Amino acid sequence: MTGGTLSTPTEPLPACWRIPEWSRAVSISRAAFYTLVAEHRPRSVKIGKRHVIIEAPAAWLERMAKAGGALISRKAL
């Protein structure tokens, strides 16, 4: 450490996540992901038969914090 600063290497964020990867990053189960109400789901796109999430886990968590938390569908209860 020189000059009183700490240097940490940063890795670029992925451009998209598969549902299991994204769910682990925000500490929810894959099943819980599917019970999120539509407006609280992360932004995603469909590529072929697969959905990929394009909203970073940290960005989604911040959006949910501002919304007062994420809601799950009553159908899942």
Buried (B, 14 or more C-beta within 10 A) or exposed (E): EEEEEEEEEEEEEBEBBEBEBBBEBBEBEEEBBEBBEEEBBBEBEEEEEEBBBBBBBEEBBEBBEEEEEBBBEEEEE
